[in-house]
Amino acid sequence: MARGELLSGWSRRAGGGILLFILLLVCGLMNCGRRPVDKIPAVGLVLSIECSEAALRAALDSVAAIGGGTITFECNGDTLDISDRIYFYGSKLVLDGGGSGLVVRYTGPDDCSQTEGQDHFIEIHGDSNVVRNFTLLRFPDGMHVQSGYDNLVENLRFPGVCEDAVTNNGRGYEAYRTVIRGCYFEDSEDKAVMINNGGSVTVEDCEFVDCQQPVRAGGSSGYYVVRGCTFSGRSTGPRFSGGRDTMNVIFENNTIHDSEYGIRVYGEVQAIIRNNVMRPGNYGIYAYENARVRLERNDIQNASSAGVLLKDHVQADLGGGSVSIDSNSQASLGLNILRGNQSKDLLNLTADTVKAMNNVWDHATVAEVLAGDVSGPVEVEPLGTSGGPAGSAERNLNDR
């Protein structure tokens, strides 16, 4: 088999696919071998295979040929060795390691480094595919959701990330409504989740430990959600950039500990950042260039440089403003907790006044907040110690 050339589907293996399908149906009827097969019209094939690369490749061909099916593994705590990259062109695949503790390990010639274009485990082109419930080990380029709609990557573990762990889009392809859920990523020197230009992705309920760039999105467009995730350890935090043709981001209900940044947004990215808990190293939220951000209900404390930093031509709303995000100018509720951040809780280096109403600061009164907690042109209406507003004022950098 030529390196990097496994194309599942009728277009490349019509004759072989037909023959394999017939053999599998016969075997299923006879209940022979270790791979019983049942034809279920609602979901296609159901295959339970041995832990071998040959069995997996044959099963993927069969599922692609018939238009869907489920593949599980007849092994418990075993290791499945894969020597070369796999391409799957098809829809309605469920590739499920179950609760067996299956480890899928790369044994090919490429190394675990930051070299681009090396072997991945599987690259998916198609709709409504599911890959879940096993560990991927030593794959130089993780796995790719390259094109299609409604694909799910769930409960995969990456105990040591090489170049990337999971990639969405790339090489001119786009994948939409991809969901990456409940996965564990550890020890990446670069990206764990890489989102190339375009498409739409939700990353939810994942854990990132010592991942230098846990979630990285760049390109001219896209719709991305990161929610319910935990980020800890050695990291520069999630990063979103580009957005010339509209990139919208929702970053919500996440917990960030120790990362250099809680989140960075720049270029022309539009982001709603809400309900996050951040205990970052240097900065909580770092927005620059022409980004637009709406912040509400975040708890950002103990950053060493600033809780929130705004610079260049950023437009920001921390409460009571009117910044347009995805063509919606709904005002932020505020209710951010910005305390104990050095040198300031909010450092506004733009020329524009930022509204930051109804937030909790280190101090309770307008005068104290303007003197000690913020820098730059900011309008505040702090919540007092009893939870009620304590007045309103504006301070401009030129008033110092």
N, C-alpha and C positions, 0 to 999 in steps of 0.2 A: 504493500500500500504506500503510495507516495505520501511524503510528509505533509501534514496539514490538509489532506484531501479526503475527508469523509463527508460526502454530501448526501443527507438522508432525503429520499423523496423519489417520485417517479421520473423526474427530469434526468437524473444521472444513473439510476439503477432500476429502470423499469422492469427489465427481464428478471434480474435477480430478486427484486422485490416481489414480483408475482409468484415466483417459485417458492420463496421463503414463506410468503403468506399462506400458500396452499399447504406446505409442509406443516406449518404451525397449526392450521386448522385441523388437519388430520391428526396431528399429535394431541391436540386438545381433546378431540373426540375419543381418542384411545387412551387418554390420561397417561401418556408415556413420558419417560425421562424425568428430569428435575425441573422442567419448565412447563407446567400445565397451563394451557391457554383456553380461555373462554371468550367467545364473541358475544359481547353485550352491546346492543345497538346504541344505548344511551351514551356510553363512554368509550366504545371501541374495544381494543384488546385489553386483557388483564394478564400480565406476565409476571411470574415470580422466577427470577433468574439466579444462577450461581454467581459467585463473586469472581468474575473474570472479565477482562477487557473485551474479549471476543463476544461473550454473551451479551454484554451491555451494548456493543455496537450493533449486533444483529437485532436486538430488541428495539433499539431506537429506529433502525430502518423499517421494522415492521409497523411500529406506531405511526411513523410518518406516512407510510404507504396507505394505511387504512384510514387515516385522518383523525387519530386520537387513540389514547390508551394509557394504562397505568403500568408502571414498572416498579416492582419491589425486589428485595434481595433475600435469598435463602442463606443468610449468614448472620452470625451473632457475634458482634465485636470483632469481626474480621477486617482485614485491610484489602481493599481493591486497588491494584496497581494499574495506572494508566500511563502509557509510554508516549502518546502523541495527542495533539489537540483533536477535539470532536466538534463537528458542525451539525446542528439539527435544524432542518428546514421543514416545519410542520406546525400543527396546532393541536391543542387539547392533550398534550403530554402531561402526565404526572410522574415525575421521577422521585421516588420516596424511599429514603433510607429507613423509615419507620423508627422504632425505638431500639434498634439493634446495636447502636454504638458504632455504626459503620464508619470507617475512615477511608476516604478515597485519596490515594497518594500518587504524586507524579514521580515517574521513574525515567523520564526522557532525558535528552542531552542538554536542555537549556538550564541555566542556573537561576538561583533565587537572588535576583539583583534588581537594579533600577533600569535595566535595559528594556527599551520598548519593543513591542512586536514579538515577544516570545510566546511559548505555548500557554494556552489557557486550558481549562478543563472542558468546558462546553460553551459554544456560541449559539445563541438561539435566534432564529428568524421565524416569527409566526405569532399566533394569537392564543391567549388563554392557556399558556403553559405554566407548569408548577414544578419547581425544583426545591426539595426540602429534606430536612432531617438527617443530615450527615455532616462529617467534618471533611474539609478540604485541606490537604497538607502538601506544601512545597510546590504548588502550581505557580510558575513564574508570573502568570497574568490572570490568576483567579478564574472567574467566569464572566461571560458577557451576555447581556440582553441587548441584542443588536438592533432588531427592528420588530415591529408588530404592536399589538395592543393587549393590555390586561394580563401581562405576565407576572408571576409571583415567585419571589425568592424568599424562602421562609425557613427559619430555624437552622441555618447553616452556621458552622463554626470555622473560623479562620485563626488558629492559634499562632500562626506566624505568617504575616502578609509579605509577599515579595514585592512586585511592582504595583499591582492593584489587587483588590479582592473581588469586588463586583463593579462592573462597568456598564453603564447604560448609554446607548447610542455609539456612534463612531464611524469613521470612514464614509461619511455622507449619509449613513442610515440614521433613522430616528425611531425610538420606541416610546409609546405613549401609555400612560396609566400603569406603568410598572410599579409594583409594590415590593419593597425590601423590608421584611418584617421579622422581628425576633431573632436577629442574627448576632453573633459575637465576633468581634474583630480585635486582634491583639498584635502589638509589636509591628507596626508598619513604619518604614522609613520615609514613606511618601503618602500616597493616597490609600485609603481603605475603600471608600465608595467614590468612584469617579463618574461624573455626569458630564458627558460631552455635549456639544451644541444641540439644542432643540429638545423635542419630546417632553414628557412629563413623568415625574417620579415622586413617590411617597416613600420616605424612609421612616419607619416607626418601630418603637419598642426595641431598639437595638442597643448594644453595649459596645463602647469603643474604649480600649485600654492601651495607653502608650502608642497611640496612632498619630503620627506627625501631622497629617492632614486627614482627619477622619471622614469628612464629607467635602468634596471639592467639585464645584460646578463652574464651568466657564463656557462662554460662547455668546452668540448674539441674541438667543431667545430661549424660552423654556418656562415651564410651570413646575415648581418644586416645593414639596412639603417635607419638613423634618419635625417629627413630633414624638414625644415620650421616650426620647433616647437619653442615655447616660454617657458622658464623656469624662474621662479621668486620666491622670498621669501625664507623661511627656507628650505635649501636643501644641500645635499652633491654632487649634480649633477649627471648626467648620468655616469654609470660605466660599463666597459667591461673587463672581465678577463677570463683566461683559454687559449684556443686556441692551445692545444697540437697537435691536428689533423687539424689545420687551421681554425681560426676564422677571417673573414674579415669584417671590419666595414667601412661604409661611414657615416660621420657626417658632414652635410652641411646645410648652409642657416638657422642656428638656432640663437636665441637670448637668452642670459643667463644673468640674473641680480641677484646679491646678493648671489648666491649659493657659498658654501665654495670652490667648484671646478667648473670650466667650464665643464671639462670632465676628467675622469681618464681611462687610458688604461694600462693594465699590464698582466703578464703571457707571453704568446707568441702571443698576439693579433696583427693583422696587420690592421692599420687604416689610412684612408685618411680623414683629417680634414680640411675643406675648407669653405670659405665664411661665417664664423660665426662671430657674434658680442658678445663679452664677457666683462661683467663688474662684475667680480667675487669678492667674499670676500677675499679668500686667494690666490688661484692659478687659472690661466686660463686653461692651459693644463698640466696635471701631468701624465707623462709616466715613468714606471719603470719596473724592472725585465728584460724580454727579448722582450719587445714589439718593434714593428717597426711602425714608424709614418711618414707620409708625410703631411706637413702643407703648405697651400697657401691661400692667400687673407683673412686671419683672422684679425679681429680688436679686439685686446686684450689690455685693458687699466685699470689702477687704481687698479690692484690686490695688496694686502698688503704684499704678500710674494714673488711671482714671476709671471711674465706673462706666461712663459713656463719653466717647470722644467723637466729635463731629468736625470735619475740616473740608477745605476746598469749597465746592458748591453744593454740598449736601443740603437736602430739605428734610427736616425732621419734625415730628410731632410727638411730644412726651406727655401730652394732655391738653385738650382744648384747641388743638390746631386744625388745619385744613389741608394737609398734604395729600395729594392724589396718589393712591395706590391702586393699580389695575382699574383706573377710571372711576375710583370711588374715593371721595374726600371726607368720609365719615371721621369725625374727631376721635382721637384717642381718649379713653377714659382716664388716663393717667394711672394712679394707684400703683406706681412703681415704688419699690423700696430701694433707695440709693443711700447707703450709709457706710461709713468707715473706709471709703475709697481715697487713695492718695494719688495725686495731689488734690484732685477735685472729684466730687461725685459726678458732675457734668462739666465737661470742658468743651465749650463751643468756640471753635476757631474760624467759623464762617463769618461773613459780614451780616448775616440776617438774624433777626430776633427769633429765637426758638421758644415756642410755648411749651411750658412744662408745669401745667396745673395739676393740683390734686395728687401730689406725690408725698412720700415720706422721706425726709432727709435727716441729716445728723442734727439739724436744728429745727425749731418749731415755728419761728416767726419769719416773716418776709425779710426783714433786715438781716437777721442772722444767716438765713440761707444764702442771700445774695453776697454777704460778706465772706462766708466761709465754705459754702458747699458747691457753688457754681462759679464759672468764669466765662466771660464773653457776654454777648447780648442775649439775655434770657428773661422771660416773663414767668413768674412763679406765683402760685397760690398754694402754699404748703398745707398739708394736713397737720393740725396740731396734735399734741399728745393725747387729746381726748377724741381724735378722729375728725374734728370739724375744721373747716377752712380758717386760716389765720390771716387773711388779707391778700392783697394783690399788689404787685409792683413790677417794674422793669429796670434792669440794670444794663447799661451798655459799656462795652470795653473802654470807650472814651471817657466814661464818668469816673474812672479810677483816679 
